[in-house]
Amino acid sequence: MRITYHGTPRAWYERLDPAQPYVPADFEREGFIHCTDGREAVSIILTLLYRDDPGEWVVLYIDKEKVQAPIKYEDPAGIYPHIYGPLNRDAIAAVAPIGRSPDGVFLMPPELENLQAMG
């Protein structure tokens, strides 16, 4: 399993139909799903972009080997894949809340193995 991460507001994720593929709120405008390889990198990116958003967020743990839509790395570092299509739900290995410090900084999400052990 090769995991990439996608952060989204909890309220958005919970209002979607779980029988349908996942798409983020900005999918129609952007045409792809932003992802980040690496647990530390996802917390850094979410903090940079959404630190002032007071809402609760969740992180999708996406198994890249199961994603049906094309995945493209378009950044020089090769750690920010874009999924060019709706995300088939069976590619989501786990969904977990992401913690935050009092000043809005997103904490590093737990390792997938730890999530599986909890539930």
Stockholm file with secondary structure:
# STOCKHOLM 1.0

chainA/1-119         MRITYHGTPRAWYERLDPAQPYVPADFEREGFIHCTDGREAVSIILTLLYRDDPGEWVVLYIDKEKVQAPIKYEDPAGIYPHIYGPLNRDAIAAVAPIGRSPDGVFLMPPELENLQAMG
#=GR chainA/1-119 SS CCEEEEEEEHHHHHHSCTTSCBCCTTHHHHSSEECBSSHHHHHHHHHHHHTTCCSCEEEEEEETTTCCSCEEECSTTSCCEEECSCBCGGGEEEEEECCBCTTSCBCCCCCHHHHHHHC
#=GC SS_cons         CCEEEEEEEHHHHHHSCTTSCBCCTTHHHHSSEECBSSHHHHHHHHHHHHTTCCSCEEEEEEETTTCCSCEEECSTTSCCEEECSCBCGGGEEEEEECCBCTTSCBCCCCCHHHHHHHC
//
